[in-house]
């Protein structure tokens, strides 16, 4: 069996930036263990698989270790494949997923995700493992979302220079940990650590911005925000809060096309 595969850099306007993702188009679902094995072999933060449906497409996302409920950069990469490689006719796509219906629309070379907003709960007591992992850096505030902790730091420099103990972080019962602060040249910056999901640090995390956007929209008193994820590769995002939805816009660059050979 031969399967097409694409690798793309998401949330960037240049190659070797943003967050790499693999996209594998399918005509029908393969066994879950095969999907997981392909994702492990790719060894990227996420591999997205999709099949056509009567209403659009069904999408699933796998890290090298697990299937996840939501992934922004791999959804953005999948939309790029459909719009610009597979020549999908139209300006909007609809994906069915574990997180419900996700729409993506095209505006020139920007792709705009429409994701459900996260629900934040302030943590009055900081998780001991989080404080231990952060060492001398003490968060200003800590929140718990549906799948992640979010730690707010004092400034951008703290976010950039943070070197958490990912082994200790991996003991927290969440998908990952978002670290954020007000930006110097943008509205806010962030990083995302997810050793629980097999990813020490994710270069750019679209889904984390469903958590970040409502927080910073309230803090800054604005609903349209410019963001940087300040990992080594870096990523540029534009977000917009729309009641219980978040629009997350980014660009994508195609890196490779290939074929998977499955006996």
Beta strands, then each sheet from edge to edge (+ up, - down):
strand 1: 2-10
strand 2: 19-25
strand 3: 46-52
strand 4: 57-62
strand 5: 67-68
strand 6: 92-97
strand 7: 100-107
strand 8: 110-116
strand 9: 121-122
strand 10: 141-144
strand 11: 148-152
strand 12: 176-182
strand 13: 188-194
strand 14: 199-202
strand 15: 224-229
strand 16: 235-242
strand 17: 245-250
strand 18: 252-261
sheet 1: 5+ 4- 3+ 2+ 1- 18+
sheet 2: 5+ 4- 6- 7+ 8- 17+ 16- 15+ 13+ 12- 11- 10+ 9-
sheet 3: 5+ 4- 6- 7+ 8- 17+ 16- 15+ 13+ 14-
end
